[in-house]
Amino acid sequence: MRVRERIRAGDREAFGALFDRYAASVHSHACRLTGDLSAAEDVMSETFLAAWRTREQVDPEGGSLRPWLLGIATNKARNHRRGVGRRLAFLARQPKPKETEDFADVSAERLDHQRELAAVRAVLDRLRQPEREVLALCVWAGLDYAQAADALGVPVGTVRSRLSRARTRLRGLAGEHLARERGETAQGRREPRRGRGEVGGRAASVALPGEGGPR
């Protein structure tokens, strides 16, 4: 029995193998869409839970199930962003809690990852949501146009046009960001911290791959 048929039939061993194979990919995709490692872990868990619940919807014919999983993750990340807005609005109405000392043992590597995500998000948040999503699927996740279209439930032409707009917009935003940093340094108002220029460059390079792109 093929993998898709086993998944549809509720084969737990096959689904476990699916998780092992694609969990890291789904988590990375969620990180790029949410900009938060903890949120990405929640999105990943919700993605596989939803995948299990909707397994009977899987087409018995086809190739890799990665585009299907990334499509679910995209929807979960979208819901997360909406939920964050609602939670922030709720917390803003609550009394300020007493300050307590934070004893969280957070590794330097995790903090660096969070800073890098924040730097990229500073640029990506200025894109429209559909453009962010197609950029994450086609550029970072490496899906081709047909796979991204299937994941998002839109025509291939829509994926092409969204990706083109996203790349054009990102080039402009990255240029503005770097020009602003250079201008601040030249005018002597503020010296950039070590590695700051590298973060800006990384935000641009991560978001703007070679022109070959997906097909």
Sequence and secondary structure as in RCSB ss.txt:
>XXXX:A:sequence
MRVRERIRAGDREAFGALFDRYAASVHSHACRLTGDLSAAEDVMSETFLAAWRTREQVDPEGGSLRPWLLGIATN
KARNHRRGVGRRLAFLARQPKPKETEDFADVSAERLDHQRELAAVRAVLDRLRQPEREVLALCVWAGLDYAQAAD
ALGVPVGTVRSRLSRARTRLRGLAGEHLARERGETAQGRREPRRGRGEVGGRAASVALPGEGGPR
>XXXX:A:secstr
  HHHHHHTT HHHHHHHHHHHHHHHHHHHHHHHS HHHHHHHHHHHHHHHHHTGGGS SS S SHHHHHHHHHH
HHHHHHHHHHHHHHHHHTS             HHHHHHHHHHHHHHHHHTTS HHHHHHHIIIIIS   HHHHHH
HHTS HHHHHHHHHHHHHHHHHHHHHHHHHHHHHHHTTS    TTHHHHHHHHHHHHS  TT   
